[in-house]
């Protein structure tokens, strides 16, 4: 299948040793095992850089971390920092404070993730920091934001693309668009995927009354753009009593949308909410699923979809640009928001599972094209271009 390695050959070799440098990551909730695509991206990238001999700091938000003070995890220094418990203010206040912490730490590079946190690139430059910004997608298109918040996010994108020393996009389409819009060099560095092999049984299937290869899976936060409601409605339309629907994820903030998801799930037989899962328990859910569905209206680069493919699962995804960039066969896509089409496609997929040979070939292609060592190598190329020679 046409899942191709971006930017040339992506051999999964270890990151070569670098002169000892210091990097600070900012713009995320925290690591390890914190829900979110940016969080997973930083967790894996930071681990690769630490293994390569870099001094790595991750500034996280205190309420998502299990410890009160600074902690070292896998060689990475995690710095908890307070942020208000309010959706509209949490990221922006935390990033403002985080830039001050970074200015005190004086890293070789401050790596800011996402366009909202990039709003503070001008402040970071005033402190004399060298900044790399990763664009994880058009966050101002998320359904949860109102007009003012969208303007702020677009301003963050402008500052991040115009004023940073290095720019990365996890999507080729975003990289091309930003380069054209802002006249800047934007490197395409995709998300990576790590697939545990021979994952241990955790008992999570028995805990939730699930049977191997007899459930459809979606692993995502409960936010409007992930479209869990579309998936529940499609499952109800074409429900096969022999299959269940598993929604693995939760909500950082209880919202009308998250409450609607829970209420609808409770009203449809066969829908199972597991809450946020990570590590071996999440691996167990992926490894035993019959089908993975991603019905979202917004993605940067869909890590969960790539992970599902890496497990050799049949997949269905909405036909948005970010999902279609993966170049899957036409039958792996359905029109965004078309519940009838999704129900029909799910029925067809469940009736025609991949053969063992097809599943192995798909998993191998994903593993080769989206390895974290290759992501780290490409990121290091951007870092080198920003550092003084």
C-alpha positions as CSV (number, residue, x, y, z in Angstrom):
1,X,0.0,0.0,0.0
2,X,1.3,3.5,-0.8
3,X,2.5,4.7,2.6
4,X,5.8,6.3,1.6
5,X,8.7,7.5,3.6
6,X,8.7,11.3,3.6
7,X,11.9,13.2,2.8
8,X,13.7,10.2,1.3
9,X,14.8,7.1,3.0
10,X,13.8,6.8,6.6
11,X,16.0,4.0,7.9
12,X,15.3,3.3,11.6
13,X,18.9,3.8,12.7
14,X,19.9,5.3,16.0
15,X,20.4,9.0,16.2
16,X,24.1,9.8,15.7
17,X,25.9,11.4,18.7
18,X,25.9,15.2,18.8
19,X,28.0,17.7,20.6
20,X,26.4,18.1,24.0
21,X,23.6,20.7,23.6
22,X,20.7,21.8,25.8
23,X,17.1,22.0,24.6
24,X,13.9,23.1,26.3
25,X,10.5,21.9,25.0
26,X,7.5,24.1,25.6
27,X,3.8,24.2,24.5
28,X,2.5,20.9,25.8
29,X,0.7,19.5,28.9
30,X,3.7,17.3,29.8
31,X,5.2,13.8,29.6
32,X,5.2,10.9,30.1
33,X,1.9,9.2,29.3
34,X,-0.1,12.4,29.0
35,X,-3.1,12.4,26.6
36,X,-2.5,14.2,23.3
37,X,-0.7,14.0,20.0
38,X,1.8,16.8,20.8
39,X,2.5,15.2,24.1
40,X,3.3,11.8,22.4
41,X,5.4,13.6,19.8
42,X,7.6,15.4,22.4
43,X,7.8,12.3,24.6
44,X,9.3,10.2,21.9
45,X,11.5,13.0,20.3
46,X,12.9,14.0,23.7
47,X,13.8,10.4,24.4
48,X,15.7,10.2,21.1
49,X,17.6,13.4,21.8
50,X,18.5,12.4,25.3
51,X,19.9,9.1,24.0
52,X,22.0,11.2,21.5
53,X,23.6,13.1,24.4
54,X,21.5,16.2,24.5
55,X,20.4,17.8,27.8
56,X,16.6,17.8,27.5
57,X,14.1,19.8,29.6
58,X,10.4,19.5,29.2
59,X,8.2,22.3,30.8
60,X,4.8,20.7,31.6
61,X,1.6,21.8,33.3
62,X,1.5,20.8,36.9
63,X,-2.0,19.3,37.0
64,X,-1.1,16.8,34.3
65,X,2.0,15.6,36.1
66,X,2.2,13.1,38.9
67,X,4.8,14.9,40.9
68,X,5.1,18.4,42.4
69,X,8.8,19.2,41.7
70,X,11.3,18.7,39.0
71,X,11.8,15.1,38.1
72,X,14.1,13.1,35.8
73,X,12.5,10.5,33.6
74,X,14.5,8.5,31.1
75,X,17.3,11.1,31.2
76,X,14.8,13.9,30.6
77,X,14.3,16.7,33.1
78,X,10.6,17.4,33.6
79,X,9.8,20.9,35.0
80,X,6.2,21.3,36.3
81,X,4.8,24.8,36.0
82,X,1.5,26.2,37.2
83,X,-1.3,27.0,34.7
84,X,-4.9,28.1,35.4
85,X,-7.5,25.4,35.1
86,X,-9.4,27.2,32.4
87,X,-9.5,25.9,28.8
88,X,-9.1,29.3,27.1
89,X,-6.2,30.4,29.4
90,X,-4.3,27.3,30.3
91,X,-2.0,27.0,27.3
92,X,-1.4,30.8,26.9
93,X,-0.6,31.5,30.5
94,X,1.6,28.4,30.8
95,X,3.6,29.3,27.7
96,X,4.1,32.9,28.9
97,X,5.5,31.6,32.2
98,X,7.5,28.9,30.4
99,X,9.3,31.4,28.2
100,X,10.6,33.1,31.4
101,X,11.7,29.7,32.8
102,X,13.5,29.0,29.5
103,X,15.2,32.4,29.6
104,X,16.5,31.5,33.0
105,X,17.6,28.0,31.8
106,X,19.4,29.5,28.7
107,X,19.2,26.4,26.4
108,X,20.8,26.3,23.0
109,X,17.3,25.9,21.5
110,X,13.8,26.6,22.8
111,X,11.5,24.3,20.9
112,X,7.9,25.5,21.0
113,X,5.1,23.2,19.8
114,X,1.8,24.3,18.2
115,X,0.7,27.7,16.9
116,X,-1.0,28.9,20.1
117,X,2.2,28.8,22.2
118,X,4.1,30.3,19.3
119,X,2.3,33.6,20.2
120,X,5.3,34.1,22.6
121,X,8.1,33.8,20.0
122,X,8.6,37.6,20.1
123,X,9.1,37.5,23.9
124,X,11.5,34.6,23.6
125,X,13.5,36.5,21.0
126,X,13.7,39.5,23.3
127,X,15.4,37.2,25.8
128,X,17.9,36.2,23.1
129,X,16.7,32.6,22.8
130,X,17.1,30.6,19.6
131,X,13.7,29.2,18.7
132,X,12.3,26.4,16.7
133,X,8.5,26.1,16.2
134,X,6.7,23.0,15.2
135,X,3.3,23.5,13.5
136,X,1.1,20.6,14.4
137,X,-1.9,21.7,12.4
138,X,-4.4,24.6,12.0
139,X,-5.6,24.7,15.6
140,X,-7.8,27.7,14.8
141,X,-10.0,25.3,12.8
142,X,-10.9,23.4,15.9
143,X,-14.6,23.6,16.6
144,X,-14.2,24.5,20.3
145,X,-12.7,27.9,19.6
146,X,-14.7,31.2,19.2
147,X,-13.8,34.1,17.0
148,X,-11.4,35.9,19.3
149,X,-9.4,32.7,20.2
150,X,-9.1,31.9,16.5
151,X,-7.6,35.3,15.8
152,X,-5.1,34.8,18.7
153,X,-4.1,31.4,17.3
154,X,-3.6,32.8,13.8
155,X,-1.4,35.5,15.3
156,X,0.6,32.8,17.0
157,X,1.0,31.1,13.7
158,X,2.2,34.3,12.1
159,X,4.8,35.0,14.8
160,X,5.9,31.3,14.8
161,X,6.4,31.2,11.0
162,X,7.9,34.7,10.7
163,X,10.0,35.2,13.7
164,X,11.4,31.8,14.8
165,X,14.9,30.7,13.7
166,X,13.7,27.2,12.5
167,X,10.2,26.0,11.4
168,X,8.8,22.4,11.3
169,X,5.4,21.1,10.1
170,X,4.2,17.6,10.8
171,X,2.2,17.6,7.6
172,X,3.5,18.2,4.1
173,X,0.5,20.2,3.2
174,X,1.0,22.5,6.2
175,X,4.7,22.9,5.3
176,X,3.9,23.9,1.7
177,X,1.1,26.3,2.8
178,X,3.2,28.0,5.5
179,X,6.2,28.4,3.1
180,X,3.9,30.0,0.5
181,X,2.0,32.2,2.9
182,X,5.0,33.4,4.9
183,X,7.9,33.1,2.5
184,X,9.8,31.0,5.0
185,X,11.7,27.7,4.9
186,X,9.5,25.1,6.7
187,X,10.8,21.6,7.0
188,X,8.4,18.7,6.8
189,X,9.1,16.3,9.7
190,X,6.2,13.8,10.3
191,X,5.1,12.3,13.5
192,X,6.6,8.9,14.3
193,X,5.2,5.6,15.4
194,X,6.4,3.1,18.0
195,X,4.7,-0.3,18.0
196,X,5.3,-2.6,20.9
197,X,6.0,-6.1,19.8
198,X,4.6,-9.1,21.8
199,X,2.8,-6.8,24.2
200,X,1.9,-8.4,27.5
201,X,-1.8,-9.2,28.2
202,X,-3.0,-6.6,30.8
203,X,-6.4,-7.9,31.5
204,X,-8.1,-4.8,30.1
205,X,-10.3,-6.8,27.8
206,X,-11.8,-8.8,30.6
207,X,-12.1,-5.6,32.7
208,X,-14.4,-4.1,30.1
209,X,-16.1,-7.2,28.8
210,X,-14.3,-7.2,25.4
211,X,-13.5,-10.0,23.1
212,X,-10.4,-10.1,20.9
213,X,-11.1,-9.0,17.3
214,X,-14.7,-8.3,18.2
215,X,-14.7,-4.5,18.7
216,X,-14.1,-1.3,16.7
217,X,-11.7,1.2,18.3
218,X,-11.2,4.9,18.5
219,X,-8.5,6.3,20.7
220,X,-8.8,10.1,21.0
221,X,-9.7,12.9,23.4
222,X,-13.3,13.9,23.8
223,X,-13.2,17.1,21.8
224,X,-15.7,18.1,19.0
225,X,-13.2,17.7,16.1
226,X,-12.6,14.0,16.9
227,X,-16.3,13.3,16.1
228,X,-17.0,10.5,18.5
229,X,-20.7,11.3,18.2
230,X,-20.6,10.5,14.4
231,X,-19.0,7.2,15.2
232,X,-21.5,6.2,17.8
233,X,-24.4,7.1,15.5
234,X,-22.8,5.1,12.6
235,X,-22.2,2.1,15.0
236,X,-25.9,2.3,16.1
237,X,-27.1,2.3,12.5
238,X,-25.2,-0.7,11.3
239,X,-24.6,-2.4,14.6
240,X,-23.7,-6.1,14.5
241,X,-24.6,-7.6,17.9
242,X,-21.4,-9.6,17.7
243,X,-19.2,-6.4,17.8
244,X,-18.7,-3.6,20.3
245,X,-17.5,0.0,19.9
246,X,-14.6,1.1,22.2
247,X,-13.9,4.7,22.8
248,X,-10.5,5.0,24.6
249,X,-10.0,8.6,25.8
250,X,-11.4,11.3,28.0
251,X,-11.7,15.1,28.4
252,X,-9.3,17.4,30.2
253,X,-12.3,19.8,30.7
254,X,-15.9,18.6,31.0
255,X,-17.8,20.4,28.2
256,X,-21.2,20.1,26.6
257,X,-19.6,17.9,24.0
258,X,-18.0,15.5,26.4
259,X,-21.2,15.2,28.3
260,X,-23.1,14.5,25.0
261,X,-20.6,11.8,24.1
262,X,-21.1,10.0,27.5
263,X,-24.9,10.3,27.3
264,X,-25.1,9.0,23.8
265,X,-22.7,6.1,24.6
266,X,-24.9,5.1,27.5
267,X,-27.9,5.0,25.3
268,X,-26.4,2.7,22.5
269,X,-25.9,-0.9,23.4
270,X,-22.4,-2.2,22.8
271,X,-20.6,1.1,23.3
272,X,-17.8,0.9,25.8
273,X,-15.9,3.9,27.4
274,X,-12.6,2.9,28.8
275,X,-11.3,6.4,29.8
276,X,-7.8,7.5,28.9
277,X,-5.5,4.6,28.5
278,X,-1.7,4.5,27.8
279,X,1.2,2.1,27.8
280,X,0.6,-1.6,27.8
281,X,-3.2,-1.2,28.4
282,X,-3.6,0.9,25.3
283,X,-1.3,-1.4,23.3
284,X,-3.6,-4.3,24.4
285,X,-6.6,-2.5,23.0
286,X,-4.9,-1.8,19.7
287,X,-3.5,-5.3,19.3
288,X,-7.0,-6.9,19.8
289,X,-9.2,-4.5,17.8
290,X,-11.0,-5.7,14.6
291,X,-11.0,-2.2,13.1
292,X,-9.7,1.3,13.9
293,X,-11.8,4.3,12.9
294,X,-10.8,8.0,12.9
295,X,-13.8,10.2,12.0
296,X,-12.2,13.5,12.9
297,X,-12.7,16.9,11.2
298,X,-9.2,18.2,12.2
299,X,-5.8,16.6,12.4
300,X,-2.2,17.7,12.1
301,X,-0.8,14.3,11.4
302,X,-2.8,11.5,12.9
303,X,-0.5,9.5,15.2
304,X,-3.3,7.2,16.4
305,X,-4.2,6.2,12.8
306,X,-0.5,5.5,12.0
307,X,-0.3,3.4,15.2
308,X,-3.4,1.4,14.2
309,X,-1.8,0.7,10.9
310,X,1.4,-0.3,12.6
311,X,-0.6,-2.9,14.5
312,X,-1.8,-4.3,11.2
313,X,-5.4,-3.2,11.8
314,X,-7.9,-2.4,9.0
315,X,-8.6,1.3,9.2
316,X,-11.2,3.9,8.2
317,X,-10.6,7.6,8.2
318,X,-12.5,10.7,7.3
319,X,-11.4,12.2,4.0
320,X,-9.8,15.4,5.4
321,X,-6.5,16.5,3.9
322,X,-4.3,15.4,6.8
323,X,-5.7,11.8,6.7
324,X,-5.6,11.6,2.9
325,X,-1.9,12.6,3.0
326,X,-1.2,9.1,4.1
327,X,-2.2,7.9,0.6
328,X,-4.4,5.0,1.8
329,X,-6.7,3.1,-0.7
330,X,-10.0,4.8,-1.5
331,X,-12.0,2.2,0.5
332,X,-10.1,3.3,3.7
333,X,-11.8,6.8,3.5
334,X,-15.3,8.0,4.0
335,X,-16.8,11.5,3.5
336,X,-16.5,13.6,6.7
337,X,-19.7,13.7,8.7
338,X,-21.5,11.2,6.4
339,X,-22.9,8.8,9.1
340,X,-24.6,6.5,6.6
341,X,-21.4,6.1,4.5
342,X,-19.4,5.5,7.7
343,X,-21.9,2.8,8.9
344,X,-21.8,1.1,5.5
345,X,-18.0,1.2,5.3
346,X,-17.6,-0.2,8.9
347,X,-19.9,-3.1,8.0
348,X,-17.8,-3.9,4.9
349,X,-14.5,-3.7,6.7
350,X,-15.7,-6.0,9.6
351,X,-16.9,-8.5,7.0
352,X,-13.6,-8.5,5.2
353,X,-10.6,-8.4,7.6
354,X,-7.0,-8.2,6.4
355,X,-5.1,-11.4,6.0
356,X,-2.1,-12.1,8.2
357,X,0.2,-11.4,5.3
358,X,-1.6,-8.1,4.5
359,X,-1.5,-7.0,8.1
360,X,2.3,-7.8,8.4
361,X,3.1,-5.9,5.2
362,X,1.1,-2.8,6.3
363,X,2.8,-2.8,9.8
364,X,6.3,-3.1,8.2
365,X,5.7,-0.2,5.8
366,X,4.5,2.1,8.6
367,X,7.4,1.1,10.9
368,X,9.9,1.8,8.1
369,X,8.4,5.1,7.0
370,X,7.6,6.6,10.4
371,X,10.4,5.6,12.8
372,X,11.2,8.0,15.7
373,X,15.0,7.8,15.0
374,X,14.3,9.2,11.5
375,X,12.1,11.9,13.0
376,X,14.9,12.8,15.4
377,X,17.4,12.9,12.6
378,X,15.3,15.3,10.6
379,X,14.6,17.5,13.6
380,X,18.4,17.6,14.3
381,X,18.9,18.9,10.8
382,X,16.6,21.8,11.6
383,X,18.4,22.5,14.9
384,X,21.8,22.5,13.2
385,X,20.6,25.1,10.7
386,X,19.6,27.4,13.5
387,X,22.7,27.1,15.8
388,X,25.6,29.5,15.3
389,X,28.4,27.9,13.3
